[in-house]
Amino acid sequence: MWLFSIVGCGEEIREAYEAEKATVLVSAEQPTDDGWGEDINLRIGYEQLNKLATTLIEDSLSGAKIEKSVLGQSLILRPNAEIRSLRLKDAPQKKAHVARFNLALGGELRWKTNSLNGTIPYSIELKGTLALPSDNQSIRVKINDVENIKVKLDGNLPLNITPLLKSWLKESLLNIPVMELYTLDNEIPILAMRVKTEATSINVELRSNVNHTIEMPQLSPLTTDWDICVSDKTLLGLIRREAFATGVVSNGVAVDPKSLQFNEDTFRLTVRLWKIEGFGGSWWRDYEAAGPVEYNDARGKIRLKATDVKEGKKSEGAGIADPIALLGEGFILSAIEENLTIALPQKSVFKIGDNRLIPTVKSIKSMPKYTQISGQIVLKEGLQKR
């Protein structure tokens, strides 16, 4: 009789494991309208994006030569354009996929007519808007409007060149080609993407295909160069999905992450070990693993190392297993490390041409209902700038 009892209990445990697996592996459905709620939010501060955009505009305006025939006079203008300030701003009424900007530039303007030539200082201020169209994989950027152009010349010229400078600058800015600004890794399970602007940052809002109804709470304004905020349900769902896809890792035991918490320099992970195959019957046992978080190792990655373990709840007749060894064999810690920066491309956060913004992680914290990964950004300019 006791043998039938053990077999029956083991069957129940295997069925419970398969039920958990089936629930985790179900994907959310594709949103049918724009009313979806994000569960991943990537934010980039304007200060860093200003640097990126400045290099682009300076490159586009360099070497300019304006030629015109005015009142029978041949006129040649060569403006040396230096960006004095560029400030990105949020869109009016928080409109998606749009940002505003204020631009000030100036320098020395060399001019030449049939009989005269000279150099005078000049400055220009203007306002404009950026279009930020996106699909579920990438975001592009394009200047789609330039207005309120104000030209100041510190000197007198024999001809009125203000209309020429306005026309040249507007045409040059609008002719800057569409640029790829941000591209997600092809393996990231994203159903929808949109771009919004806030007071201090551009926000890339994403909806993963993890099957839950939890949305991100209202976030405080960005105070670091960048951050990623991932819903706890999403982060844990992605990690559990990889764990169940891996299945049994050693001695008939599978690993199922149940909760995950961070406190900047340390992490705490609760896992359930399911014994579902082989000799010794079927059982489950919970463990809490903890250890340090290492930022930006030699490969620029986050590293987690489980060093302490506590036993938790268990099923009747549960055996003993080494959770630290199983976490390593089951690639669970690696899965957590990769999914923490799920919204980051492999080599840069944002780029325009050969210029990139390279992120470094400085902090991982558990907030109410989400995990926040944040850090600093370094502008890495292309070869043409070196």
C-alpha positions in Angstrom: 0.0 0.0 0.0 2.8 2.4 0.8 4.3 1.9 -2.7 1.0 3.0 -4.3 1.0 6.0 -2.0 4.5 7.1 -3.1 3.7 6.5 -6.8 0.5 8.6 -6.5 2.2 11.4 -4.7 5.0 11.4 -7.3 2.5 11.6 -10.1 0.8 14.6 -8.4 4.1 16.4 -8.1 4.9 15.8 -11.8 1.5 17.0 -12.8 2.0 20.1 -10.6 5.3 20.8 -12.4 3.7 20.4 -15.8 0.8 22.7 -14.9 3.3 25.4 -13.8 5.3 24.9 -17.0 2.2 25.2 -19.2 1.1 28.4 -17.5 4.6 30.0 -17.8 5.1 29.1 -21.5 1.8 30.7 -22.6 2.5 33.9 -24.5 0.4 37.1 -24.3 -1.7 38.0 -27.4 -0.7 40.8 -29.8 -2.4 44.1 -28.8 -5.1 45.1 -31.2 -5.1 48.9 -30.5 -2.9 51.6 -29.0 -4.3 51.2 -25.5 -1.8 48.6 -24.4 0.2 49.1 -21.2 4.0 48.8 -21.2 5.8 46.3 -18.9 9.4 47.4 -19.9 10.5 51.1 -20.0 13.8 52.2 -21.3 14.7 55.9 -20.6 17.5 57.9 -22.0 18.3 61.4 -20.6 18.2 64.4 -23.0 21.7 65.5 -22.0 23.3 62.4 -23.6 21.0 62.5 -26.7 21.9 66.2 -27.1 25.5 65.2 -27.5 24.6 62.6 -30.1 22.4 64.9 -32.1 25.0 67.7 -32.0 27.6 65.6 -33.7 25.1 64.7 -36.4 24.1 68.3 -37.1 27.6 69.6 -37.1 28.6 66.9 -39.6 25.7 67.7 -41.8 26.4 71.4 -41.9 30.2 71.2 -42.3 31.8 72.4 -45.5 28.7 74.3 -46.6 28.9 76.5 -49.7 26.0 78.8 -50.7 26.0 80.3 -54.2 23.5 82.8 -55.5 23.2 85.5 -58.1 21.6 88.6 -56.5 21.0 91.7 -58.6 23.6 90.7 -61.1 26.1 90.0 -58.4 27.6 86.6 -57.9 27.4 85.8 -54.1 29.3 83.0 -52.4 28.8 82.3 -48.6 30.8 79.8 -46.6 29.4 79.6 -43.0 31.4 77.8 -40.4 28.7 76.3 -38.3 29.4 75.4 -34.7 26.6 74.2 -32.5 26.4 76.4 -29.4 23.4 74.7 -27.8 20.9 72.0 -28.6 18.1 71.1 -26.3 15.6 68.3 -26.8 12.2 68.8 -25.2 9.1 66.8 -24.6 6.3 66.9 -27.2 3.2 69.0 -26.7 0.4 67.1 -25.0 2.9 64.2 -24.5 2.2 63.2 -28.1 3.8 59.8 -28.9 6.7 59.5 -31.5 7.4 63.2 -31.5 10.0 65.4 -29.8 10.8 69.1 -29.9 14.2 70.8 -30.0 15.8 74.3 -29.7 19.0 74.9 -31.7 21.5 77.7 -31.5 24.6 77.8 -33.8 27.0 80.3 -35.1 30.6 81.0 -36.1 32.4 82.9 -38.8 30.8 83.6 -42.2 33.0 84.1 -45.2 31.4 86.0 -48.0 32.5 87.0 -51.5 30.9 89.0 -54.4 32.3 90.0 -57.8 34.3 92.7 -56.3 34.2 92.4 -52.5 34.9 89.8 -49.8 35.1 89.5 -46.1 34.3 87.6 -42.9 31.7 88.5 -40.3 30.5 86.7 -37.1 26.9 85.3 -37.3 24.5 83.4 -35.0 21.2 81.6 -35.7 18.5 80.3 -33.4 15.6 78.1 -34.3 13.0 75.6 -33.2 11.9 72.3 -34.7 10.3 68.9 -34.2 11.6 65.4 -34.6 9.6 62.5 -35.8 10.4 59.2 -34.0 8.6 56.5 -36.0 8.9 52.9 -34.7 7.9 49.4 -35.3 8.2 46.5 -32.9 11.9 46.2 -33.6 13.5 49.7 -34.1 13.1 53.4 -33.8 14.1 56.0 -36.4 14.6 59.7 -36.2 14.0 62.5 -38.7 13.7 66.2 -38.5 10.3 67.0 -39.9 9.9 70.7 -39.2 12.0 73.8 -38.7 10.6 77.1 -37.7 11.2 80.5 -36.0 14.6 80.9 -37.6 16.3 84.1 -36.3 19.5 85.3 -37.9 21.9 87.8 -36.4 24.9 89.3 -38.3 27.6 91.2 -36.5 28.5 93.5 -39.3 27.3 95.1 -42.6 27.1 93.5 -46.0 26.4 95.0 -49.4 23.6 92.5 -49.9 20.8 91.1 -47.7 21.9 87.5 -47.0 19.5 86.7 -44.2 16.9 84.9 -46.5 19.7 82.8 -48.0 21.0 81.7 -44.6 17.5 80.8 -43.4 16.8 78.8 -46.6 20.2 77.0 -46.5 19.8 76.0 -42.8 16.2 74.8 -43.1 16.9 72.8 -46.3 20.1 71.3 -44.8 18.3 70.1 -41.6 15.3 68.7 -43.4 17.6 66.9 -45.8 19.3 65.0 -43.1 18.3 61.4 -43.9 16.2 59.2 -41.7 18.5 57.6 -39.1 18.2 54.3 -37.2 18.3 55.4 -33.6 17.6 52.2 -31.6 17.2 48.6 -32.5 16.2 45.7 -30.3 17.9 42.3 -30.4 15.9 40.0 -32.6 15.5 37.4 -29.8 13.7 39.8 -27.4 10.0 38.8 -27.2 8.3 42.2 -27.8 4.7 42.6 -29.0 4.6 46.4 -29.2 6.8 49.5 -29.0 6.2 53.2 -28.8 8.2 56.3 -28.0 7.2 59.1 -25.7 9.0 62.2 -24.3 9.0 63.4 -20.8 10.5 66.5 -19.1 14.0 64.9 -18.8 14.1 61.9 -21.1 12.9 60.0 -24.2 11.0 56.9 -23.1 10.9 53.7 -25.1 7.8 51.8 -23.9 7.7 48.1 -24.6 5.1 45.3 -24.2 6.7 41.9 -23.8 4.9 38.6 -24.7 4.9 37.4 -21.1 1.3 36.5 -20.2 0.2 38.8 -17.4 -2.0 41.9 -16.9 0.4 43.9 -14.8 1.4 47.4 -16.1 4.3 49.6 -15.0 3.4 52.1 -12.3 4.0 55.8 -12.7 7.8 56.4 -12.7 9.6 59.3 -11.1 11.6 61.6 -13.4 14.9 60.2 -14.6 17.8 61.3 -12.5 20.6 59.2 -14.1 21.9 59.0 -17.7 19.6 56.1 -18.4 17.6 53.3 -16.8 15.5 50.3 -17.6 12.4 49.6 -15.5 11.1 46.0 -15.9 7.9 44.8 -14.3 8.6 42.1 -11.7 6.0 39.9 -13.4 7.8 40.3 -16.7 11.4 39.8 -15.4 10.4 36.7 -13.4 8.2 35.4 -16.3 11.2 35.6 -18.8 13.5 33.8 -16.3 11.0 31.1 -15.5 10.3 30.6 -19.2 14.0 29.9 -19.8 14.1 27.6 -16.8 11.1 25.5 -17.9 12.5 25.4 -21.5 15.8 24.0 -20.0 13.9 21.4 -17.9 15.8 18.8 -15.9 19.4 20.0 -15.3 20.9 17.3 -13.1 19.8 14.1 -11.3 16.2 14.4 -12.4 15.9 17.9 -10.9 14.5 21.0 -12.6 14.8 24.6 -11.3 11.9 27.0 -11.1 12.6 30.6 -10.0 9.9 32.0 -7.8 11.0 35.5 -6.7 13.8 37.9 -7.2 14.9 40.9 -5.2 17.8 43.4 -5.6 19.5 45.8 -3.2 22.1 47.4 -5.5 25.1 45.2 -4.4 23.3 42.0 -3.6 20.5 39.8 -4.9 18.1 37.3 -3.3 16.5 34.6 -5.4 13.9 32.0 -4.3 13.8 28.8 -6.3 11.8 25.7 -6.2 13.7 22.5 -7.1 11.4 19.9 -8.7 12.6 16.3 -8.6 10.5 14.8 -11.4 12.7 12.1 -12.9 14.8 9.1 -11.9 15.4 7.1 -8.7 14.2 8.5 -5.3 10.6 9.5 -6.1 9.3 12.9 -7.0 9.3 15.9 -4.7 9.9 19.6 -4.5 11.9 21.8 -2.1 12.3 25.6 -1.9 15.6 27.4 -1.4 16.5 31.0 -1.0 19.9 31.8 -2.7 21.7 35.1 -2.1 25.0 36.7 -3.1 26.8 39.7 -4.6 26.1 41.6 -7.8 29.1 42.4 -9.9 28.7 45.4 -12.4 30.5 45.7 -15.7 32.9 42.8 -15.5 35.7 42.3 -18.1 33.1 41.7 -20.8 31.0 44.7 -19.7 28.3 42.4 -18.3 26.4 42.0 -15.0 27.4 39.0 -13.0 25.5 37.3 -10.1 27.1 34.8 -7.8 25.1 32.7 -5.3 27.1 32.3 -2.1 24.5 31.7 0.6 21.5 29.3 0.7 18.7 28.8 3.1 16.1 26.0 3.0 12.5 26.8 2.7 9.2 24.8 2.4 9.2 21.3 1.0 6.9 18.5 -0.1 6.5 15.3 2.0 9.5 13.0 1.5 11.6 15.7 -0.2 15.3 14.9 -0.8 18.3 17.1 -0.5 19.9 18.9 -3.5 22.7 21.4 -4.0 20.8 24.5 -5.2 24.0 26.5 -6.0 25.3 23.8 -8.3 21.9 23.4 -10.0 21.6 27.2 -10.5 24.9 27.1 -12.4 24.1 23.9 -14.4 20.6 25.2 -15.3 21.9 28.6 -16.5 19.4 30.3 -14.2 21.8 33.0 -13.1 22.9 33.6 -16.6 19.3 34.0 -17.7 18.7 36.6 -15.0 21.9 38.5 -16.0 20.8 38.6 -19.6 17.1 39.6 -18.9 18.1 42.4 -16.6 19.2 44.4 -19.6 16.6 42.9 -22.0 15.8 46.3 -23.7 19.5 47.2 -24.4 21.1 46.4 -27.8 24.3 44.4 -27.5 26.8 47.2 -28.2 25.0 50.5 -27.6 21.8 52.1 -26.3 21.3 54.7 -29.1 23.3 55.5 -32.2 23.3 57.9 -35.1 25.7 56.9 -37.9 29.0 55.9 -36.4 28.4 57.7 -33.1 27.1 55.6 -30.2 26.0 56.0 -26.6 27.6 53.2 -24.5 25.9 52.3 -21.2 27.4 51.1 -18.0 25.3 49.7 -15.2 25.8 51.3 -11.8 22.8 50.2 -9.8 20.0 47.5 -9.7 17.2 48.0 -7.2 13.9 46.4 -6.5 11.2 49.0 -6.5 7.5 48.5 -5.7 6.3 46.2 -8.6 9.3 46.6 -10.8 13.1 46.3 -11.0 15.2 49.4 -11.9 18.6 49.0 -13.7 20.4 52.4 -14.1 23.8 53.8 -14.9 25.9 56.2 -16.9 26.4 56.7 -20.6 29.6 57.6 -22.5 29.5 59.1 -26.0 31.7 57.1 -28.4 32.3 59.0 -31.6 32.9 57.4 -34.9 36.2 57.1 -36.8 35.7 60.3 -38.6 35.8 62.2 -35.3 39.0 60.7 -34.1 
